[in-house]
Structure formats: structure tokens, C-alpha cells
Amino acid sequence: MTGIAAAAAPPKKQIHWRRIVIWLAVLVAIGAVAYLLGWDIRGWFSQLWDTLTQISAKYLIPALVLQTLQTLFTAVAWLAIIRYAYPD
């Protein structure tokens, strides 16, 4: 019975260090290639941040509400489709 209980136990969450290191290496490699090509990534992000911070809250709040409603309605539609397709 202990074998069954051990098999039914949920797997432990593990941090995949190898995957994280590979992603970091890829990001560093992309940054190095961009630097060698003369692309100013830091300046681009700075300009992007300046543009985003200029957007007024009176536009952001309704946009977030509408996007949330769109996601909710899409989920409800898919729920209805799946319930119709699989009634049991």
C-alpha cells in the first residue's frame, strides 16, 4: 500500500537551473550580437518607457477593463463550446 500512496503523491516542484542558465545565455548572446551590430537596445527601452509613462490613467483604466471583459467573454464562449461538444 505504501507503493500506491507514494505513486499517487504529487511530484515535487523543482527549479530547472539548467533551463534558466540556457535562457540567460541566449539573452546575453542576443544582446552581444545587437551590440556588435550597433543597435542601441538600452536607448530603445528608455524611449519605450518614456512613451508608456506618458499615457494617461484615464485611458489605461478603461482599456484594462475592456480587455478583461473581452477575455472573460472569450472564456465563457469556449466553455459553452466545450460543454456542447462534451455534454458528459
TIKOL-481494 format. One record per residue (C-alpha): residue number from 1; residue in one letter; x, z, y. Coordinates in nm, 4 decimals. Each point is the difference from the previous one (the first is absolute). Example, Ala and Ser with C-alpha at 12.3 -4.5 7.8 and 13.67 -1.06 7.14 Angstrom:
<vopas>
<vopa k="1" r="A" u="1.2300" w="0.7800" v="-0.4500"/>
<vopa k="2" r="S" u="0.1370" w="-0.0660" v="0.3440"/>
</vopas>
This chain:
<vopas>
<vopa k="1" r="M" u="0.0000" w="0.0000" v="0.0000"/>
<vopa k="2" r="T" u="0.2920" w="0.0538" v="0.2352"/>
<vopa k="3" r="G" u="0.0960" w="-0.3665" v="-0.0393"/>
<vopa k="4" r="I" u="-0.3446" w="-0.1070" v="0.1140"/>
<vopa k="5" r="A" u="0.0027" w="0.2365" v="0.2961"/>
<vopa k="6" r="A" u="0.3460" w="-0.1163" v="0.1008"/>
<vopa k="7" r="A" u="-0.1031" w="-0.3653" v="-0.0258"/>
<vopa k="8" r="A" u="-0.3074" w="0.0610" v="0.2167"/>
<vopa k="9" r="A" u="0.1972" w="0.1722" v="0.2755"/>
<vopa k="10" r="P" u="0.0359" w="-0.2141" v="0.3132"/>
<vopa k="11" r="P" u="0.3470" w="-0.1410" v="0.0598"/>
<vopa k="12" r="K" u="0.2189" w="0.1790" v="0.2522"/>
<vopa k="13" r="K" u="0.0534" w="-0.1654" v="0.3354"/>
<vopa k="14" r="Q" u="0.3573" w="-0.1188" v="0.0288"/>
<vopa k="15" r="I" u="0.1887" w="-0.1230" v="0.2989"/>
<vopa k="16" r="H" u="0.1493" w="-0.3372" v="-0.0849"/>
<vopa k="17" r="W" u="0.3330" w="0.0332" v="0.1800"/>
<vopa k="18" r="R" u="0.1281" w="-0.3308" v="-0.1282"/>
<vopa k="19" r="R" u="-0.2959" w="-0.1871" v="0.1486"/>
<vopa k="20" r="I" u="0.0407" w="0.1788" v="0.3342"/>
<vopa k="21" r="V" u="0.3716" w="-0.0809" v="0.0110"/>
<vopa k="22" r="I" u="-0.0673" w="-0.3658" v="-0.0805"/>
<vopa k="23" r="W" u="-0.2599" w="-0.0250" v="0.2803"/>
<vopa k="24" r="L" u="0.2389" w="0.1611" v="0.2470"/>
<vopa k="25" r="A" u="0.2775" w="-0.2381" v="-0.1042"/>
<vopa k="26" r="V" u="-0.2318" w="-0.2984" v="0.0471"/>
<vopa k="27" r="L" u="-0.0993" w="0.1226" v="0.3474"/>
<vopa k="28" r="V" u="0.3639" w="0.0503" v="0.0979"/>
<vopa k="29" r="A" u="0.0870" w="-0.3472" v="-0.1318"/>
<vopa k="30" r="I" u="-0.2846" w="-0.1572" v="0.1992"/>
<vopa k="31" r="G" u="0.1144" w="0.1856" v="0.3105"/>
<vopa k="32" r="A" u="0.3597" w="-0.1158" v="-0.0531"/>
<vopa k="33" r="V" u="-0.1047" w="-0.3628" v="-0.0436"/>
<vopa k="34" r="A" u="-0.2172" w="0.0207" v="0.3129"/>
<vopa k="35" r="Y" u="0.2910" w="0.1500" v="0.1940"/>
<vopa k="36" r="L" u="0.2353" w="-0.2746" v="-0.1188"/>
<vopa k="37" r="L" u="-0.2545" w="-0.2630" v="0.1043"/>
<vopa k="38" r="G" u="-0.0169" w="0.1547" v="0.3461"/>
<vopa k="39" r="W" u="-0.3566" w="0.1273" v="-0.0193"/>
<vopa k="40" r="D" u="-0.0728" w="0.3009" v="0.2207"/>
<vopa k="41" r="I" u="-0.2285" w="0.1995" v="-0.2294"/>
<vopa k="42" r="R" u="0.0352" w="0.3237" v="0.1996"/>
<vopa k="43" r="G" u="-0.1026" w="-0.1813" v="0.3195"/>
<vopa k="44" r="W" u="-0.2951" w="-0.1589" v="-0.1780"/>
<vopa k="45" r="F" u="-0.1248" w="0.3370" v="-0.1264"/>
<vopa k="46" r="S" u="0.0473" w="0.1482" v="0.3471"/>
<vopa k="47" r="Q" u="-0.2059" w="-0.2777" v="0.1544"/>
<vopa k="48" r="L" u="-0.2643" w="0.0352" v="-0.2722"/>
<vopa k="49" r="W" u="-0.0229" w="0.3762" v="0.0629"/>
<vopa k="50" r="D" u="-0.0341" w="-0.0557" v="0.3755"/>
<vopa k="51" r="T" u="-0.2806" w="-0.2501" v="-0.0596"/>
<vopa k="52" r="L" u="-0.1849" w="0.2303" v="-0.2411"/>
<vopa k="53" r="T" u="0.0194" w="0.2995" v="0.2320"/>
<vopa k="54" r="Q" u="-0.1565" w="-0.2030" v="0.2815"/>
<vopa k="55" r="I" u="-0.3274" w="-0.0389" v="-0.1937"/>
<vopa k="56" r="S" u="-0.2669" w="0.2290" v="0.1413"/>
<vopa k="57" r="A" u="-0.1776" w="0.2579" v="-0.2172"/>
<vopa k="58" r="K" u="-0.3355" w="-0.1406" v="0.1120"/>
<vopa k="59" r="Y" u="0.0861" w="-0.3124" v="-0.2018"/>
<vopa k="60" r="L" u="0.1715" w="0.1708" v="-0.2927"/>
<vopa k="61" r="I" u="-0.2801" w="0.2430" v="-0.0878"/>
<vopa k="62" r="P" u="-0.2774" w="-0.2622" v="-0.0323"/>
<vopa k="63" r="A" u="0.2387" w="-0.2259" v="-0.1925"/>
<vopa k="64" r="L" u="0.0781" w="0.2783" v="-0.2465"/>
<vopa k="65" r="V" u="-0.3701" w="0.0806" v="-0.0396"/>
<vopa k="66" r="L" u="-0.0896" w="-0.3646" v="-0.0631"/>
<vopa k="67" r="Q" u="0.2861" w="-0.0462" v="-0.2466"/>
<vopa k="68" r="T" u="-0.1067" w="0.3131" v="-0.1870"/>
<vopa k="69" r="L" u="-0.3583" w="-0.1263" v="-0.0170"/>
<vopa k="70" r="Q" u="0.1165" w="-0.3379" v="-0.1263"/>
<vopa k="71" r="T" u="0.2010" w="0.1658" v="-0.2761"/>
<vopa k="72" r="L" u="-0.2942" w="0.2250" v="-0.0905"/>
<vopa k="73" r="F" u="-0.2444" w="-0.2914" v="-0.0193"/>
<vopa k="74" r="T" u="0.2436" w="-0.2018" v="-0.2113"/>
<vopa k="75" r="A" u="0.0356" w="0.2915" v="-0.2414"/>
<vopa k="76" r="V" u="-0.3775" w="0.0420" v="-0.0243"/>
<vopa k="77" r="A" u="-0.0424" w="-0.3725" v="-0.0654"/>
<vopa k="78" r="W" u="0.2598" w="0.0061" v="-0.2768"/>
<vopa k="79" r="L" u="-0.1639" w="0.3076" v="-0.1486"/>
<vopa k="80" r="A" u="-0.3320" w="-0.1847" v="-0.0159"/>
<vopa k="81" r="I" u="0.1668" w="-0.3048" v="-0.1588"/>
<vopa k="82" r="I" u="0.1747" w="0.2107" v="-0.2640"/>
<vopa k="83" r="R" u="-0.3148" w="0.2000" v="-0.0775"/>
<vopa k="84" r="Y" u="-0.1951" w="-0.3239" v="-0.0454"/>
<vopa k="85" r="A" u="0.2707" w="-0.1522" v="-0.2182"/>
<vopa k="86" r="Y" u="0.0414" w="0.3131" v="-0.2128"/>
<vopa k="87" r="P" u="-0.3343" w="0.1808" v="-0.0063"/>
<vopa k="88" r="D" u="0.1122" w="0.2558" v="-0.2586"/>
</vopas>
